[in-house]
Amino acid sequence: NAGVTQTPKFQVLKTGQSMTLQCAQDMNHNSMYWYRQDPGMGLRLIYYSASEGTTDKGEVPNGYNVSRLNKREFSLRLESAAPSQTSVYFCASQQGGGQGNEQFFGPGTRLTVL
Amino acid sequence: GESVGLHLPTLSVQEGDNSIINCAYSNSASDYFIWYKQESGKGPQFIIDIRSNMDKRQGQRVTVLLNKTVKHLSLQIAATQPGDSAVYFCADVSNFGNEKLTFGTGTRLTIIP
C-alpha cells in the first residue's frame, strides 16, 4: 500500500493564479483531511470530508475549496492564490466511523505564492 | 476558542537519556489525545494515543501520561536514540464521533550524540 499520496511535492505560484492539490489514499478510509502548516506552528485544519460526498469547513477554510471526488481522492483548490497561502499542505486520511482516530498523513506539498 | 499547546518549543537530550515532552490543553470535553512525530520534510506520524478515561498508556519506549485535573499531557521517551530527533505534536479530539484533531504548536526534540 502506498498510504496517502500527494501531488505535487513543490509548487510556486504567482499571486492570483489557481491550482489544485491532489490527494489519494489506498487504505479504504472514510475520512480525509487537508491541513496547512506554517513555520513554528502546528497543523491547522482547512477542510475535511467525513465520508464520500460530504465536506465541511475546518479552522481556516477561507480562500480554499475542496472536492471529495470519490472515496480515494480529496482535492484542495486555490482559486486565486495569495502570499498568505504560502505554506506546507498536508493531506490525511482516517478510518472514521468511530473505528479509530489515527490519521495517516501524506508527505506534504510545499507551496510558495509570490 | 479551544487550544492545545506545549510548554517548551525546544528540548535537547543526551543520547540514551529519557526525555519528557509536555502539553497543556484547555478543552475539558476532549475525549482523546494523540502524540505525533514529524521528521524534517515529512508528514506527521502517529506515535501513541490515550483515551480521556485513562491516565497512562505505554508503547514501545514511549509512555503517555494524562492528568485531567490540571489538563496536562506528557510524552516520555525512554533511552533516546538519534532517530528520535523530530518535532513532537500533541493533538486532541473533542468529539469522538467528529474525529477532528486540534494540534499544538510542537516541541523540537534534539538528541545529542
HADDOCK unambig.tbl for C-alpha pairs under 7 A between the chains (distance, minus, plus):
assign (segid A and resid 40 and name CA) (segid B and resid 105 and name CA) 6.69 0.50 0.50
assign (segid A and resid 41 and name CA) (segid B and resid 105 and name CA) 4.58 0.50 0.50
assign (segid A and resid 41 and name CA) (segid B and resid 106 and name CA) 6.99 0.50 0.50
assign (segid A and resid 42 and name CA) (segid B and resid 103 and name CA) 5.59 0.50 0.50
assign (segid A and resid 42 and name CA) (segid B and resid 104 and name CA) 5.40 0.50 0.50
assign (segid A and resid 42 and name CA) (segid B and resid 105 and name CA) 4.07 0.50 0.50
assign (segid A and resid 42 and name CA) (segid B and resid 106 and name CA) 6.06 0.50 0.50
assign (segid A and resid 43 and name CA) (segid B and resid 103 and name CA) 5.85 0.50 0.50
assign (segid A and resid 90 and name CA) (segid B and resid 43 and name CA) 6.92 0.50 0.50
assign (segid A and resid 97 and name CA) (segid B and resid 97 and name CA) 6.98 0.50 0.50
assign (segid A and resid 98 and name CA) (segid B and resid 96 and name CA) 6.83 0.50 0.50
assign (segid A and resid 98 and name CA) (segid B and resid 97 and name CA) 5.75 0.50 0.50
assign (segid A and resid 101 and name CA) (segid B and resid 99 and name CA) 6.53 0.50 0.50
assign (segid A and resid 102 and name CA) (segid B and resid 46 and name CA) 6.65 0.50 0.50
assign (segid A and resid 104 and name CA) (segid B and resid 45 and name CA) 7.00 0.50 0.50
assign (segid A and resid 105 and name CA) (segid B and resid 43 and name CA) 5.50 0.50 0.50
assign (segid A and resid 105 and name CA) (segid B and resid 44 and name CA) 6.10 0.50 0.50
assign (segid A and resid 105 and name CA) (segid B and resid 45 and name CA) 6.96 0.50 0.50
assign (segid A and resid 106 and name CA) (segid B and resid 43 and name CA) 5.74 0.50 0.50
assign (segid A and resid 107 and name CA) (segid B and resid 42 and name CA) 5.13 0.50 0.50
assign (segid A and resid 107 and name CA) (segid B and resid 43 and name CA) 4.79 0.50 0.50
assign (segid A and resid 108 and name CA) (segid B and resid 42 and name CA) 6.89 0.50 0.50
assign (segid A and resid 108 and name CA) (segid B and resid 43 and name CA) 6.13 0.50 0.50
